[in-house]
Amino acid sequence: MKNTTPMFPGFHLQTLRRKPRSAQQKLAEKMVLLKQKSFKQIGEVFEKFIPHSFLKPEQTGAMSRRRIFSKENTFWAFFSQVLDADGGCKEVIRKLQSYASIKGIKVPSSSTASYCTARTKLDEKMLSRILEHTVDRLEEMPETGSLNNRRVIVVDGTGVTMPDTPENQEVWPQPSAQKPGCGFPSARICACFQLENGALLSYAIGNKKSNELPLFRKQWKRFKPGDIFLGDKGFCSYFDLANLEKQGIDSVITLARRAPVRAARSLKILGSNDLLIAWPRPKYNAKLSYSRGAWEALPEELTLRQIRVTVKHPGFRTQGFHIVTTLLDAMQYPAEELAELYFKRWDVELFFRDIKTTMGMDVLRCRTPEMIRKEVLMHFIAYNCVRRLMYEAAEEAGIDVRIVSFKGSLQALRNWEFHLNQAKVSKAERFRLISDLYDAMTNTPIKQRPGRSEPRCVKRRPKNYQRMTTPRHEMMEVPHRNRYRATTP
């Protein structure tokens, strides 16, 4: 700086007698700003759902130092990564580089090594506590559905794949029908969702040998007395119906593995296609998934209600099915209302589509089981946060949260993220931006098309590439690919 007072070389009018900052001090201040804001812009929206106390630096250890990839920055970077359309680690580094360029700071390296190392240091138990907190916040939202305003929890399972590494194959092996090197490790996830708002309440993960029922039983503690369990035929089990009823939890499931009871053998005819029936306890055999002691503790007989549902809409795979339920009062729970409730069970397929297709969890990216579990946790945390945001937006707009598009909300959030990152935005301006974000999330509600046929098929034809049926180093490629026709795997 040029000295305009040569008689007093230490006196600077421009700095009001304060000693001028050196270039190193200015750079340090810019680096502090970079550390604080480069990854937290998405946290400006969700910080009220995820308290700052969870992300405080540790007293000692790997996450105790304040670096660019501190505990807080690494969490929000990981959070932003699972929300991004690309979803790769390089996307996080590009965000950091662009932010550094805007602030006039030296652009960091393009290597993802530092970020990937920082992710491994995030504590899995800490992520589980954050997920539990998001569940608690979502459970605070009031139920507005039918069935005497009782909470309905819908349960279903799905599968995900991951990179073909020896570590992943050991924990989640590929299907036995596939040759080594020709498939991918696959995991099975069973999850419980709140039907009314789509919140993920709990989950359990297993390998290809894990049946949905044992994974579901690990989540019984998530239910509360008065809840209603809704499931498909895969959850039709005497053991589960009896134990849930003992805890004060009612069930609505599809009949499976047992023949429907005829009216002549029923205890009482409650209405058209509506019977009160008795189920005897199944005989014990060693193939059951529970012990003899657990079997002996079951009641000798269960009194249930069997409802025949006829599908009147054309294009559905089935023309009719039976529902069994522990909701025995036909006046309080009419058969038509229970049939309508079961048709809503399809929403759980849409919840999984939001997580797997829209958020990209169908194919996981991490190369070790430890990081796979963290990646799944981060997807569920981000999913619940978006669901909470959708609920608040719907409440402000005065519409039902079930008609707010998850994909549309995620698209709006991705495009608002950059504007919320401006350092000079006032509280009033930030409030206006978030209010506009809510408007963007709710101004195009989902069109309701009851009875619309949704066949499970693929319209777009696959490319005519041959299938990998032998390991890569043994694979012989067809010389004339235009003559090869892909077949169904």
C-alpha positions in Angstrom: 0.0 0.0 0.0 1.3 3.5 -0.9 2.1 5.7 2.1 0.4 9.1 1.7 1.9 10.4 5.0 5.7 10.3 4.5 6.4 12.2 7.7 4.6 9.4 9.7 5.5 6.2 8.0 3.6 4.0 10.5 0.4 6.0 10.3 -2.3 4.7 7.7 -5.5 6.7 7.3 -6.9 3.9 5.2 -6.8 1.4 8.0 -7.7 3.9 10.8 -4.3 3.4 12.6 -4.6 -0.4 12.5 -1.7 -2.4 11.2 -2.5 -3.5 7.6 -3.2 -7.2 7.1 -0.6 -9.2 5.3 -1.2 -11.3 2.2 -1.0 -14.5 4.4 -3.7 -13.2 6.8 -6.0 -12.4 3.9 -5.5 -15.8 2.4 -6.1 -17.4 5.8 -9.4 -15.6 6.1 -10.5 -16.7 2.7 -9.6 -20.3 3.5 -11.7 -20.0 6.7 -14.6 -18.9 4.5 -14.0 -21.7 2.1 -14.0 -24.2 4.9 -17.2 -22.9 6.4 -19.3 -22.4 3.3 -18.2 -24.6 0.4 -20.2 -27.6 1.5 -22.7 -26.2 3.9 -25.0 -24.5 1.3 -27.3 -27.6 1.3 -27.2 -27.5 5.1 -28.8 -24.0 5.0 -32.1 -25.8 4.2 -31.7 -28.9 6.4 -29.9 -27.6 9.4 -33.1 -27.4 11.4 -33.7 -31.1 10.7 -30.1 -32.1 11.6 -28.9 -30.3 14.7 -25.4 -28.8 14.6 -24.6 -30.7 17.9 -24.3 -34.0 15.8 -21.6 -32.5 13.6 -19.4 -30.8 16.2 -15.7 -31.7 15.9 -14.5 -34.6 18.1 -12.4 -33.9 21.2 -9.7 -36.1 19.9 -9.0 -38.3 16.9 -9.4 -38.1 13.2 -12.4 -35.7 13.1 -11.1 -33.3 15.8 -9.0 -31.0 13.5 -10.6 -28.1 11.5 -9.7 -28.8 7.9 -11.5 -28.3 4.6 -12.8 -31.8 5.1 -13.8 -31.4 8.7 -16.5 -33.6 10.3 -19.2 -31.1 9.4 -18.0 -30.4 5.8 -17.5 -34.1 5.1 -21.0 -34.9 6.2 -22.6 -32.2 4.1 -20.4 -33.0 1.2 -21.6 -36.7 1.4 -25.2 -35.5 1.8 -24.9 -33.3 -1.2 -23.3 -36.1 -3.2 -26.2 -38.5 -2.7 -28.6 -35.7 -3.8 -26.7 -34.8 -6.9 -27.8 -36.1 -10.3 -24.3 -37.5 -11.0 -23.6 -38.9 -7.5 -19.8 -39.3 -7.9 -17.0 -38.2 -5.6 -15.6 -36.1 -8.4 -18.8 -34.0 -8.3 -17.9 -32.9 -4.7 -14.4 -31.8 -5.7 -15.7 -29.9 -8.7 -18.0 -27.9 -6.3 -15.1 -27.1 -4.1 -13.0 -26.0 -7.1 -15.8 -23.8 -8.5 -16.3 -22.2 -5.1 -12.6 -21.5 -4.7 -12.5 -20.0 -8.1 -15.4 -17.6 -7.3 -13.7 -16.6 -4.0 -10.4 -15.9 -5.8 -8.6 -18.7 -3.9 -6.2 -21.2 -5.5 -8.2 -24.0 -7.0 -7.6 -27.3 -5.1 -6.4 -30.4 -6.8 -8.8 -32.6 -8.7 -7.9 -35.7 -6.7 -10.7 -37.2 -4.7 -8.3 -39.0 -2.2 -8.7 -36.5 0.6 -12.5 -36.5 0.4 -12.7 -40.3 0.2 -10.4 -40.6 3.2 -12.5 -38.2 5.2 -15.6 -40.2 4.4 -14.1 -43.3 5.9 -13.6 -41.4 9.2 -17.3 -40.6 9.6 -18.7 -42.7 12.4 -21.4 -45.1 11.4 -23.1 -44.9 14.8 -23.2 -41.1 14.4 -24.9 -41.5 11.0 -27.4 -43.9 12.6 -28.2 -41.4 15.3 -28.8 -38.7 12.7 -31.2 -41.0 10.8 -33.0 -41.7 14.1 -33.3 -38.0 14.7 -34.9 -37.5 11.2 -37.3 -40.3 12.0 -38.3 -38.7 15.3 -38.9 -35.3 13.5 -41.0 -37.0 10.8 -43.1 -38.9 13.5 -44.0 -35.5 14.9 -46.1 -34.8 11.8 -49.8 -35.6 12.5 -51.6 -38.4 10.7 -54.4 -37.2 8.5 -55.5 -40.5 7.0 -58.5 -42.8 7.5 -58.9 -45.8 9.8 -59.6 -43.6 12.9 -56.5 -41.6 12.3 -54.2 -44.6 13.2 -50.7 -44.7 11.9 -50.2 -47.1 9.0 -46.7 -48.6 8.5 -46.1 -50.2 5.2 -43.3 -52.7 4.8 -41.5 -54.1 1.8 -38.2 -55.3 0.6 -35.9 -54.5 -2.4 -32.5 -55.3 -3.7 -29.4 -53.2 -4.5 -26.1 -54.0 -6.2 -22.6 -52.7 -5.7 -19.0 -52.8 -7.1 -17.6 -56.2 -7.7 -14.8 -56.3 -5.1 -13.7 -59.2 -3.0 -14.7 -57.5 0.2 -18.3 -56.8 -1.0 -18.5 -60.3 -2.4 -17.7 -61.8 0.9 -20.5 -60.0 2.8 -23.1 -59.8 0.0 -22.2 -62.5 -2.6 -23.7 -62.5 -6.1 -26.4 -65.0 -7.1 -25.0 -68.6 -7.3 -26.2 -69.0 -10.9 -23.7 -66.4 -12.1 -20.1 -67.3 -12.7 -17.3 -65.5 -10.8 -16.5 -62.2 -12.5 -19.8 -62.1 -14.4 -22.0 -60.6 -11.7 -22.2 -58.1 -8.9 -22.6 -58.4 -5.1 -26.3 -57.9 -4.2 -27.8 -56.9 -0.9 -31.4 -57.2 0.4 -33.0 -54.3 2.2 -36.3 -54.5 4.1 -37.7 -51.1 5.2 -40.7 -49.7 7.1 -42.3 -46.5 5.8 -45.1 -44.3 7.2 -47.8 -44.6 4.5 -49.3 -41.2 4.9 -46.1 -39.1 4.3 -43.5 -41.6 3.0 -41.1 -41.3 5.9 -38.6 -44.1 6.2 -38.8 -45.3 9.8 -36.3 -48.2 9.9 -34.5 -50.7 7.8 -32.5 -53.9 7.9 -30.0 -55.1 5.4 -28.9 -58.7 4.6 -27.5 -60.7 1.7 -29.2 -62.8 -1.0 -30.0 -65.6 1.5 -31.9 -63.2 3.8 -35.6 -63.5 3.7 -37.8 -60.4 4.2 -39.5 -61.8 7.3 -36.4 -62.2 9.5 -35.3 -58.7 8.4 -38.7 -57.4 9.2 -38.7 -58.9 12.7 -35.6 -56.9 13.5 -37.7 -53.8 13.1 -40.6 -54.7 15.4 -39.4 -52.1 18.0 -40.3 -49.3 15.6 -44.0 -50.1 15.9 -46.1 -48.6 18.7 -49.3 -49.9 20.2 -52.2 -48.8 18.0 -50.2 -48.9 14.7 -51.4 -50.8 11.7 -49.0 -53.0 9.8 -49.6 -53.2 6.0 -47.8 -55.8 3.9 -48.0 -58.0 0.8 -48.2 -61.8 0.7 -44.5 -62.2 1.5 -45.4 -61.1 5.1 -48.3 -63.5 5.6 -47.1 -65.4 8.6 -49.0 -66.8 11.6 -45.9 -66.1 13.8 -45.8 -62.4 12.9 -49.6 -61.8 13.1 -49.7 -63.3 16.5 -46.7 -61.5 18.0 -47.7 -58.1 16.6 -51.3 -58.5 17.9 -49.8 -59.3 21.3 -48.1 -55.9 21.2 -51.3 -54.1 20.3 -50.5 -53.8 16.6 -53.1 -54.7 14.0 -52.2 -56.2 10.6 -53.6 -56.0 7.0 -51.9 -58.4 4.6 -52.5 -60.5 1.5 -53.5 -64.1 2.1 -50.7 -66.6 1.0 -49.7 -70.2 1.7 -53.2 -71.0 3.1 -56.3 -71.7 1.1 -59.1 -69.2 1.6 -61.8 -70.2 4.2 -65.2 -70.9 2.7 -68.3 -69.2 4.1 -69.6 -72.6 5.4 -66.5 -73.0 7.6 -66.3 -69.4 8.9 -67.1 -68.3 12.4 -69.4 -65.6 11.2 -70.5 -63.9 7.9 -69.9 -60.1 8.4 -71.0 -59.0 4.9 -70.6 -59.8 1.3 -67.1 -61.4 0.8 -66.4 -60.5 4.5 -65.9 -63.4 6.9 -64.8 -63.9 10.5 -62.4 -66.9 10.5 -60.2 -69.0 12.8 -56.6 -69.9 11.9 -55.1 -72.9 13.7 -51.5 -72.8 14.7 -49.3 -74.4 12.0 -47.4 -77.6 12.8 -43.8 -77.2 13.9 -41.0 -78.3 11.6 -37.3 -77.6 11.5 -37.6 -75.4 8.4 -39.4 -72.7 10.3 -37.4 -69.5 10.9 -38.1 -69.5 14.6 -37.4 -71.9 17.5 -39.7 -74.6 19.0 -39.9 -72.5 22.1 -41.2 -69.5 20.1 -43.6 -71.8 18.4 -45.0 -73.2 21.7 -45.5 -69.6 22.9 -47.9 -68.9 20.0 -51.7 -69.2 20.7 -53.5 -72.3 19.5 -55.7 -70.3 17.3 -56.0 -66.8 15.8 -59.3 -65.1 15.1 -59.0 -63.1 11.9 -61.1 -61.4 9.3 -60.9 -62.5 5.6 -62.0 -60.1 2.9 -62.4 -61.0 -0.8 -61.3 -58.1 -3.0 -62.4 -58.0 -6.7 -60.3 -55.8 -9.0 -62.7 -54.1 -11.4 -60.1 -52.0 -13.3 -58.9 -53.6 -16.6 -55.2 -54.2 -17.2 -54.2 -55.5 -13.7 -52.4 -58.7 -13.4 -54.9 -60.2 -10.9 -58.6 -60.1 -11.0 -59.1 -60.7 -7.3 -57.3 -61.6 -4.0 -58.0 -62.1 -0.3 -57.0 -59.9 2.6 -56.6 -61.1 6.1 -56.6 -58.7 9.0 -56.8 -58.5 12.8 -59.2 -55.5 12.5 -62.3 -57.5 13.3 -64.9 -54.7 13.7 -66.8 -54.5 10.4 -68.6 -51.3 11.5 -65.5 -49.4 12.6 -63.4 -50.8 9.7 -65.6 -51.4 6.6 -64.4 -53.9 4.0 -64.3 -51.2 1.3 -62.0 -49.0 3.4 -59.6 -51.9 4.0 -59.6 -52.7 0.3 -58.8 -49.1 -0.5 -56.0 -49.1 2.2 -54.5 -52.2 0.5 -54.5 -50.5 -2.9 -52.4 -47.7 -1.3 -49.8 -50.4 -0.5 -48.4 -49.7 -4.0 -47.1 -46.4 -2.6 -44.2 -48.3 -1.0 -43.0 -49.3 -4.5 -42.9 -45.6 -5.3 -41.0 -44.8 -2.1 -38.3 -47.3 -3.1 -38.3 -45.9 -6.7 -37.7 -42.4 -5.2 -34.7 -43.8 -3.3 -33.3 -46.2 -5.9 -34.0 -44.5 -9.2 -34.4 -40.8 -8.4 -31.6 -40.7 -5.8 -29.5 -43.4 -7.5 -29.2 -45.9 -4.7 -30.0 -48.8 -7.1 -26.3 -49.2 -7.9 -24.1 -48.3 -4.9 -20.6 -47.0 -5.5 -18.4 -47.8 -2.5 -16.0 -50.6 -2.6 -16.0 -51.9 1.0 -18.8 -53.2 3.2 -18.2 -50.5 5.8 -18.6 -47.7 3.3 -21.6 -49.4 1.7 -23.4 -49.3 5.0 -22.6 -45.6 5.3 -23.7 -44.9 1.8 -27.1 -46.6 2.5 -27.4 -44.5 5.7 -26.7 -41.3 3.9 -29.3 -42.0 1.2 -31.9 -42.7 3.9 -31.0 -39.5 5.8 -31.2 -37.4 2.7 -34.5 -39.1 1.7 -36.1 -38.3 5.1 -34.9 -34.7 4.9 -36.4 -34.2 1.5 -39.6 -35.8 2.8 -39.7 -33.4 5.7 -39.2 -30.5 3.3 -42.0 -31.7 1.1 -44.3 -31.9 4.2 -43.5 -28.3 5.2 -44.0 -27.1 1.6 -47.3 -28.9 1.3 -48.5 -27.5 4.7 -47.6 -24.0 3.5 -49.5 -24.5 0.2 -52.4 -26.2 1.9 -52.3 -29.4 -0.1 -51.9 -33.1 0.6 -48.2 -34.1 0.9 -49.0 -37.3 -1.1 -49.5 -35.3 -4.3 -46.2 -33.4 -4.0 -43.6 -34.9 -6.4 -40.5 -36.2 -4.9 -38.5 -36.0 -8.1 -39.8 -32.4 -8.7 -38.8 -31.5 -5.2 -35.3 -32.9 -5.6 -34.9 -31.1 -8.9 -35.9 -27.8 -7.3 -33.6 -28.4 -4.4 -30.6 -29.1 -6.7 -31.1 -25.8 -8.5 -31.7 -23.7 -5.4 -28.6 -25.0 -3.7 -26.2 -22.6 -5.5 -28.3 -19.5 -4.6 -28.5 -20.3 -1.0 -24.6 -20.4 -0.9 -24.2 -16.7 -1.4 -22.3 -15.4 1.6 -23.9 -11.9 1.6 -27.6 -13.1 1.6 -29.5 -11.7 4.5 -31.9 -13.7 6.7 -34.9 -12.0 5.0 -33.5 -12.9 1.5 -32.8 -16.5 2.6 -36.3 -16.8 3.9 -37.6 -15.5 0.6 -35.5 -18.0 -1.3 -36.7 -20.9 0.8 -40.3 -19.7 0.4 -39.8 -19.7 -3.4 -38.3 -23.1 -3.1 -41.5 -24.4 -1.4 -43.6 -22.8 -4.1 -41.5 -24.5 -6.8 -42.0 -27.9 -5.0 -45.8 -27.6 -4.8 -46.9 -25.7 -7.9 -47.1 -28.9 -10.1 -48.9 -31.5 -8.0 -49.0 -35.1 -9.2 -52.0 -36.0 -11.2 -54.1 -38.7 -9.5 -55.1 -41.5 -11.9 -56.9 -44.1 -9.9 -57.2 -47.5 -11.6 -54.5 -46.7 -14.2 -52.7 -49.8 -15.4 -49.0 -49.8 -14.6 -47.6 -53.0 -16.2 -44.2 -54.2 -15.0 -42.4 -54.3 -18.4 -39.7 -52.4 -20.3 -40.7 -50.7 -23.5 -37.2 -49.5 -24.6 -35.3 -52.4 -26.3 -31.8 -53.2 -25.0 -28.7 -52.8 -27.2 -27.7 -55.9 -29.0 -24.6 -56.5 -26.9 -23.8 -60.1 -25.9 -24.0 -61.1 -22.3 -20.9 -61.6 -20.1 -21.1 -65.3 -19.4 -17.5 -65.9 -18.6 -14.9 -63.9 -16.7 -13.5 -60.8 -18.5 -10.1 -62.3 -19.3 -11.8 -65.4 -20.8 -14.5 -63.6 -22.7 -14.6 -64.0 -26.5 -16.4 -61.1 -28.2 -18.7 -61.9 -31.1 -16.9 -60.6 -34.2 -20.1 -59.5 -36.0 -22.2 -57.7 -33.4 -24.8 -56.6 -35.9 -25.8 -60.3 -36.3 -26.0 -60.9 -32.6 -29.4 -60.6 -30.9 -29.5 -59.9 -27.1 -31.6 -62.4 -25.2 -33.4 -62.1 -21.9 -30.9 -62.8 -19.1 
